Amino acid sequence: MNYVSKALYFIFGITLLGFAGLQFNDPDPLIWIGFYVLCALIPSLLLFNIFNRPVFLLAIIWCGVELFISAPGAYQYYLHMTEEPLMQGMNPEKPYIEECREFLGVLIALGLVIVSALLARAKQLKN
């Protein structure tokens, strides 16, 4: 189980760093790069058996804030999803498409952070 969890931590960390790398062309890159790097810290530190509770809580809080901010746009996209593809260029007349993409990215990041923490917790309880 140790090798499996380490492999998952590595994959999760690389995935979140990849998400951060994709943010360089975003209109607000510093916010999103910082967000994804913070989330990537959780599985990356767990590779070395380090669980930093304040960093974890900060990541969870930031995920919650970003989900709250982008949820209205995600809902609006949900109402128009049969008419609009999610993968299209940014359009100032349709900001809900970008907000929906942000919502989904944050949801993925939140899932990877939580799964990493749960794996660490299961490992701790096992020992």
N, C-alpha and C positions, 0 to 999 in steps of 0.2 A: 504493500500500500504506500510505503514511503516514496518509492520511485514514481508511482503513478501520480501522487499528489505533487511531487516536485515537477514532473513533466507538465501537469496542468497549470501550476503556478507560472512556469516558464511560458507556456502557450498564452495564458491570460495576460501576463505582463507584456509580451511581445505584441499581442493583439492591441492592447490599449496604447502602447507606444506607437504602433502603426496608425491608430486613430488620431493620435496627437500629430503625427507627421502629415496627415492629410489636411490639417487645419491651417496650414500656412497660407492657403489661398482664400481663407474665410474672411469676411469683412471685419470680424473681431477675433483675430487669431490668438492674442494673448490670453483671453479668457478661456478659450476652448483648449488650447495647448496646455495651459495650467491645469485645467480640469482633468484632462485625460492623463497627464503625467502624475497628478495626485492619485488618481485611481490606479494607475500602473504601479505606484509604490507599494500598494497592499500586497499583491501577489509576488512582486519582486523581492520585498523584504522577507516574505514567508519562505522564499527559496532558501534563505539563510536562517530559518527558524526564528525570525524576529517578527513579533506581532506588536505593532505600535498602535495602541488603543486611541490616542488623540488623533493620529493621522486617519485611522479608520473612521472615527466619528466625524471628522471634518469631511471626509469623502462622502459619507452617508448624508450628511446635512447638505452639502453642495449638490448632490444628486437630487435630493428632495426639492431644493430651491429651483433647480433647472427644470425638473419635471413640472413643478407648479407653474413656472413661467411659460413653458412651451406647450402645456396641455391644451389651452384654448385653440392654438393653431393646429395641433394634432386632431382635435375634435372637428375643427372646420374642414381639415383635409378629409377626414372620415366621411363627412357629408358630401364631399365632391370627388371621392376616390374613383368613381366609375367614369368621371369625365377627365380627370387629370392624372397623368403618370407621375409617380413620385420622383423618378429619375429624369429630371429635366433641368435646364439652366435656371438660374435665379431670376425671378421676375418680380419687379417692385409692385406690380399689381396683385400678386398672389404670394404674400409673405407667409401664408400658412403652410405652403409646401416646404419652405426651409425650416419652419418651426416644427413641422412633423418629422423631418429628418433629424433635427436636433433632439426631439423627444425620443425617437427610436435609438439614437446613439447613446443618450443618457441611460435609457432603459437597459441596453446591452452592458454598459459600463457598470451600472448598479448590480446587475445580475452577476457579473464576473467578480466584483468586489465581495458580494455576499457569499457566493459559492466558495471563494478563497477563504473567507473567514470561517465558514462552516466546516470546510475540510481541516483547517487548523484546529478548530474546536474539537472535532471528532478525534483527531490525532492526539490532542491533549487529554481527552477523556479516556482514551484507550491506554495511555501510559500510566 
